[in-house]
Amino acid sequence: MTASAASSPSEVPALSTRETGWIFLRHLTSFVFPGLSLAFVWTGPHAWWVASLFMAPMVVVFALDTRPHHEQRQPAATLPAWPFDLLVYVLAGLQLVVVFELCRMYQHQAIFSVDTVMIFLVVGSSSGFSIITAHELIHRKTKWEQALGRLLLCTVLYEHFYTEHLRGHHVRVGTPDDPATAKFGEKYEAFFRRTVPAQFRSAWRLEAQRLGDPDMSLFDRRMLHNRILHGSALGWAMAFGAWAAFSFAGFFAFVLQAFTAIRLLEAVNYFEHWGLRRRNARIRPVDSWDTHSWFTYYGLTGLSRHADHHAWPSRPFQQLRVWDEAPILPAGYVGTTDMVMGRGDRFLHHATLELARRKLGPFDPEADVDPAQRAEAEAALGRAGTFEAGLQSGMTPLQADKAAAPEARPAGPVARAWRALPIPGRVALALLGVASVVTLGGWLEAGSGPGLGGRFALNAWILAVFTGVIVLRARIEQAGSPALSWAIFFALIAGLGSLTGAVLA
């Protein structure tokens, strides 16, 4: 059903306290990422196998977000705002606590540890989620809420997003002038390399223009009022403050969680407008991608309804509506982010088929599309159709990918030599390289403790455990038991890890 204009409160009976409470309880799902991250930093440092167990809730989240459990009910017009405002403020406070506690934890944890890997999966995901909270706050009208949103952006070294998102992206979305709109056929890595510097340059120009001169010199006195400089200075002051208070490892952890958050933010930017081109001066719901995922809606504070957000940017997250006209992502935001960053071609196939079905982007018959671009779109549609037909015929996604892929570019001598190795040889060589780097790095960082030989043996054993358990899990999943495969994965990690700890003790 197409979203309709919200009725006035006088026309709609007010919700009961019980009804409001149930809606609010569902939105408490938004504490999953910061809550898990807070548990991680408060219980650290961890043994290698204990750190690995923090992946388990992430697996559950991924499963929830990729299942056909949808939320398409329109919001109640009379829903009170204050509980949801309070929710946003608490989430903002949690991000500040998590980042501080992460840096403090690294007073006692080594950089070369499994905890560092978990920064990517746990703390980085939470920091990426904090950008969603910041995004909600910078769209508010009050100055203090905007300032709180900007402070959250400083914790991920991306404060210029405040300027670029409000004054750049929302004005130019869906046009060639918007660096945050991904082009049709563009892959994520190419988009990331293009958009990060382009968004910073755009924010800098917008801020210089606000101060009176787009070509203003860096040494102009008006630059003292430059918000981009203020945000950058505060963000890096936090990072170097972590170094001063908690050692270089604290600085490293701060920068790593920030980098991970930026990668996640730009993955979201990538698929929220991929391949779409605006034809009207006014932004319409068809200019953004949506998802109906239940978890994304409640767990990511309404971000799934991005089409309504762009059409009406001032709406609070709990009042965002569903539009049937918007193209729909192949999964929720968690599942789509995983697809974009790990299996990019599959996202391209799914997205191309959806745009063609809805006649959007280069498939819009009324759009002014260059003939070469239209031909490229038709070729991409053919590959996507081959991929879809492969899945329907019983192929695995990997097999369907290979069937749909165009001719690969000629490989260089190093790539050819690598491919010539049998798979066990590649795995052994990769494990040897990783174990050597981690061993040497840990030995140099510690400055004392076990020698190189002992460290190498332990690291090699840990990597062998992970490799063996991952291979076993994949085979069980292929046999049709994904839930069982993950249960066995974590059980083996816990069992072998505790056994290793007992032997070493």
VENJO-V247820 format. One record per residue. N is the residue number from 1. SS is DSSP state (alpha for helix, beta for strand, coil for the rest). Layout:
n->N ss->SS
n->N ss->SS
This chain:
n->1 ss->coil
n->2 ss->coil
n->3 ss->coil
n->4 ss->coil
n->5 ss->coil
n->6 ss->coil
n->7 ss->coil
n->8 ss->coil
n->9 ss->alpha
n->10 ss->alpha
n->11 ss->alpha
n->12 ss->coil
n->13 ss->coil
n->14 ss->coil
n->15 ss->coil
n->16 ss->coil
n->17 ss->alpha
n->18 ss->alpha
n->19 ss->alpha
n->20 ss->alpha
n->21 ss->alpha
n->22 ss->alpha
n->23 ss->alpha
n->24 ss->alpha
n->25 ss->alpha
n->26 ss->alpha
n->27 ss->alpha
n->28 ss->alpha
n->29 ss->alpha
n->30 ss->alpha
n->31 ss->alpha
n->32 ss->alpha
n->33 ss->alpha
n->34 ss->alpha
n->35 ss->alpha
n->36 ss->alpha
n->37 ss->alpha
n->38 ss->alpha
n->39 ss->alpha
n->40 ss->alpha
n->41 ss->alpha
n->42 ss->alpha
n->43 ss->alpha
n->44 ss->coil
n->45 ss->coil
n->46 ss->coil
n->47 ss->coil
n->48 ss->alpha
n->49 ss->alpha
n->50 ss->alpha
n->51 ss->alpha
n->52 ss->alpha
n->53 ss->alpha
n->54 ss->coil
n->55 ss->alpha
n->56 ss->alpha
n->57 ss->alpha
n->58 ss->alpha
n->59 ss->alpha
n->60 ss->alpha
n->61 ss->alpha
n->62 ss->alpha
n->63 ss->alpha
n->64 ss->alpha
n->65 ss->alpha
n->66 ss->alpha
n->67 ss->coil
n->68 ss->coil
n->69 ss->coil
n->70 ss->beta
n->71 ss->coil
n->72 ss->coil
n->73 ss->coil
n->74 ss->coil
n->75 ss->coil
n->76 ss->coil
n->77 ss->coil
n->78 ss->coil
n->79 ss->coil
n->80 ss->coil
n->81 ss->coil
n->82 ss->alpha
n->83 ss->alpha
n->84 ss->alpha
n->85 ss->alpha
n->86 ss->alpha
n->87 ss->alpha
n->88 ss->alpha
n->89 ss->alpha
n->90 ss->alpha
n->91 ss->alpha
n->92 ss->alpha
n->93 ss->alpha
n->94 ss->alpha
n->95 ss->alpha
n->96 ss->alpha
n->97 ss->alpha
n->98 ss->alpha
n->99 ss->alpha
n->100 ss->alpha
n->101 ss->alpha
n->102 ss->alpha
n->103 ss->alpha
n->104 ss->alpha
n->105 ss->alpha
n->106 ss->coil
n->107 ss->coil
n->108 ss->coil
n->109 ss->coil
n->110 ss->coil
n->111 ss->coil
n->112 ss->coil
n->113 ss->coil
n->114 ss->alpha
n->115 ss->alpha
n->116 ss->alpha
n->117 ss->alpha
n->118 ss->alpha
n->119 ss->alpha
n->120 ss->alpha
n->121 ss->alpha
n->122 ss->alpha
n->123 ss->alpha
n->124 ss->alpha
n->125 ss->alpha
n->126 ss->alpha
n->127 ss->alpha
n->128 ss->alpha
n->129 ss->alpha
n->130 ss->alpha
n->131 ss->alpha
n->132 ss->alpha
n->133 ss->alpha
n->134 ss->alpha
n->135 ss->alpha
n->136 ss->alpha
n->137 ss->alpha
n->138 ss->alpha
n->139 ss->coil
n->140 ss->coil
n->141 ss->coil
n->142 ss->coil
n->143 ss->alpha
n->144 ss->alpha
n->145 ss->alpha
n->146 ss->alpha
n->147 ss->alpha
n->148 ss->alpha
n->149 ss->alpha
n->150 ss->alpha
n->151 ss->alpha
n->152 ss->alpha
n->153 ss->alpha
n->154 ss->alpha
n->155 ss->coil
n->156 ss->coil
n->157 ss->coil
n->158 ss->coil
n->159 ss->coil
n->160 ss->coil
n->161 ss->alpha
n->162 ss->alpha
n->163 ss->alpha
n->164 ss->alpha
n->165 ss->alpha
n->166 ss->alpha
n->167 ss->alpha
n->168 ss->alpha
n->169 ss->alpha
n->170 ss->alpha
n->171 ss->alpha
n->172 ss->alpha
n->173 ss->coil
n->174 ss->coil
n->175 ss->coil
n->176 ss->coil
n->177 ss->coil
n->178 ss->coil
n->179 ss->coil
n->180 ss->coil
n->181 ss->coil
n->182 ss->coil
n->183 ss->coil
n->184 ss->coil
n->185 ss->coil
n->186 ss->coil
n->187 ss->coil
n->188 ss->alpha
n->189 ss->alpha
n->190 ss->alpha
n->191 ss->alpha
n->192 ss->alpha
n->193 ss->alpha
n->194 ss->alpha
n->195 ss->alpha
n->196 ss->alpha
n->197 ss->alpha
n->198 ss->alpha
n->199 ss->alpha
n->200 ss->alpha
n->201 ss->alpha
n->202 ss->alpha
n->203 ss->alpha
n->204 ss->alpha
n->205 ss->alpha
n->206 ss->alpha
n->207 ss->alpha
n->208 ss->alpha
n->209 ss->alpha
n->210 ss->alpha
n->211 ss->coil
n->212 ss->coil
n->213 ss->coil
n->214 ss->coil
n->215 ss->coil
n->216 ss->coil
n->217 ss->coil
n->218 ss->coil
n->219 ss->coil
n->220 ss->coil
n->221 ss->alpha
n->222 ss->alpha
n->223 ss->alpha
n->224 ss->alpha
n->225 ss->alpha
n->226 ss->coil
n->227 ss->alpha
n->228 ss->alpha
n->229 ss->alpha
n->230 ss->alpha
n->231 ss->alpha
n->232 ss->alpha
n->233 ss->alpha
n->234 ss->alpha
n->235 ss->alpha
n->236 ss->alpha
n->237 ss->alpha
n->238 ss->alpha
n->239 ss->alpha
n->240 ss->alpha
n->241 ss->alpha
n->242 ss->alpha
n->243 ss->alpha
n->244 ss->alpha
n->245 ss->alpha
n->246 ss->alpha
n->247 ss->alpha
n->248 ss->alpha
n->249 ss->alpha
n->250 ss->alpha
n->251 ss->alpha
n->252 ss->alpha
n->253 ss->alpha
n->254 ss->alpha
n->255 ss->alpha
n->256 ss->alpha
n->257 ss->alpha
n->258 ss->alpha
n->259 ss->alpha
n->260 ss->alpha
n->261 ss->alpha
n->262 ss->alpha
n->263 ss->alpha
n->264 ss->alpha
n->265 ss->alpha
n->266 ss->alpha
n->267 ss->alpha
n->268 ss->alpha
n->269 ss->alpha
n->270 ss->alpha
n->271 ss->alpha
n->272 ss->alpha
n->273 ss->coil
n->274 ss->coil
n->275 ss->coil
n->276 ss->coil
n->277 ss->coil
n->278 ss->coil
n->279 ss->coil
n->280 ss->coil
n->281 ss->coil
n->282 ss->coil
n->283 ss->coil
n->284 ss->coil
n->285 ss->alpha
n->286 ss->alpha
n->287 ss->alpha
n->288 ss->coil
n->289 ss->beta
n->290 ss->beta
n->291 ss->coil
n->292 ss->coil
n->293 ss->beta
n->294 ss->alpha
n->295 ss->alpha
n->296 ss->alpha
n->297 ss->alpha
n->298 ss->alpha
n->299 ss->alpha
n->300 ss->coil
n->301 ss->coil
n->302 ss->coil
n->303 ss->coil
n->304 ss->coil
n->305 ss->coil
n->306 ss->alpha
n->307 ss->alpha
n->308 ss->alpha
n->309 ss->alpha
n->310 ss->alpha
n->311 ss->alpha
n->312 ss->coil
n->313 ss->coil
n->314 ss->coil
n->315 ss->coil
n->316 ss->coil
n->317 ss->alpha
n->318 ss->alpha
n->319 ss->alpha
n->320 ss->coil
n->321 ss->coil
n->322 ss->coil
n->323 ss->coil
n->324 ss->coil
n->325 ss->coil
n->326 ss->coil
n->327 ss->beta
n->328 ss->beta
n->329 ss->coil
n->330 ss->coil
n->331 ss->coil
n->332 ss->coil
n->333 ss->alpha
n->334 ss->alpha
n->335 ss->alpha
n->336 ss->alpha
n->337 ss->alpha
n->338 ss->alpha
n->339 ss->alpha
n->340 ss->alpha
n->341 ss->alpha
n->342 ss->alpha
n->343 ss->coil
n->344 ss->alpha
n->345 ss->alpha
n->346 ss->alpha
n->347 ss->alpha
n->348 ss->alpha
n->349 ss->alpha
n->350 ss->alpha
n->351 ss->alpha
n->352 ss->alpha
n->353 ss->alpha
n->354 ss->alpha
n->355 ss->alpha
n->356 ss->alpha
n->357 ss->alpha
n->358 ss->alpha
n->359 ss->coil
n->360 ss->coil
n->361 ss->alpha
n->362 ss->alpha
n->363 ss->alpha
n->364 ss->coil
n->365 ss->coil
n->366 ss->coil
n->367 ss->coil
n->368 ss->coil
n->369 ss->coil
n->370 ss->coil
n->371 ss->alpha
n->372 ss->alpha
n->373 ss->alpha
n->374 ss->alpha
n->375 ss->alpha
n->376 ss->alpha
n->377 ss->alpha
n->378 ss->alpha
n->379 ss->alpha
n->380 ss->alpha
n->381 ss->alpha
n->382 ss->alpha
n->383 ss->alpha
n->384 ss->alpha
n->385 ss->alpha
n->386 ss->alpha
n->387 ss->alpha
n->388 ss->alpha
n->389 ss->alpha
n->390 ss->alpha
n->391 ss->alpha
n->392 ss->alpha
n->393 ss->coil
n->394 ss->coil
n->395 ss->coil
n->396 ss->coil
n->397 ss->alpha
n->398 ss->alpha
n->399 ss->alpha
n->400 ss->alpha
n->401 ss->alpha
n->402 ss->alpha
n->403 ss->alpha
n->404 ss->alpha
n->405 ss->coil
n->406 ss->coil
n->407 ss->coil
n->408 ss->coil
n->409 ss->coil
n->410 ss->coil
n->411 ss->coil
n->412 ss->coil
n->413 ss->alpha
n->414 ss->alpha
n->415 ss->alpha
n->416 ss->alpha
n->417 ss->alpha
n->418 ss->alpha
n->419 ss->alpha
n->420 ss->alpha
n->421 ss->coil
n->422 ss->coil
n->423 ss->alpha
n->424 ss->alpha
n->425 ss->alpha
n->426 ss->alpha
n->427 ss->alpha
n->428 ss->alpha
n->429 ss->alpha
n->430 ss->alpha
n->431 ss->alpha
n->432 ss->alpha
n->433 ss->alpha
n->434 ss->alpha
n->435 ss->alpha
n->436 ss->alpha
n->437 ss->alpha
n->438 ss->alpha
n->439 ss->alpha
n->440 ss->alpha
n->441 ss->alpha
n->442 ss->alpha
n->443 ss->alpha
n->444 ss->alpha
n->445 ss->alpha
n->446 ss->alpha
n->447 ss->coil
n->448 ss->coil
n->449 ss->coil
n->450 ss->coil
n->451 ss->coil
n->452 ss->alpha
n->453 ss->alpha
n->454 ss->alpha
n->455 ss->alpha
n->456 ss->alpha
n->457 ss->alpha
n->458 ss->alpha
n->459 ss->alpha
n->460 ss->alpha
n->461 ss->alpha
n->462 ss->alpha
n->463 ss->alpha
n->464 ss->alpha
n->465 ss->alpha
n->466 ss->alpha
n->467 ss->alpha
n->468 ss->alpha
n->469 ss->alpha
n->470 ss->alpha
n->471 ss->alpha
n->472 ss->alpha
n->473 ss->alpha
n->474 ss->alpha
n->475 ss->alpha
n->476 ss->alpha
n->477 ss->alpha
n->478 ss->alpha
n->479 ss->coil
n->480 ss->coil
n->481 ss->coil
n->482 ss->alpha
n->483 ss->alpha
n->484 ss->alpha
n->485 ss->alpha
n->486 ss->alpha
n->487 ss->alpha
n->488 ss->alpha
n->489 ss->alpha
n->490 ss->alpha
n->491 ss->alpha
n->492 ss->alpha
n->493 ss->alpha
n->494 ss->alpha
n->495 ss->alpha
n->496 ss->alpha
n->497 ss->alpha
n->498 ss->alpha
n->499 ss->alpha
n->500 ss->alpha
n->501 ss->alpha
n->502 ss->alpha
n->503 ss->alpha
n->504 ss->alpha
n->505 ss->coil
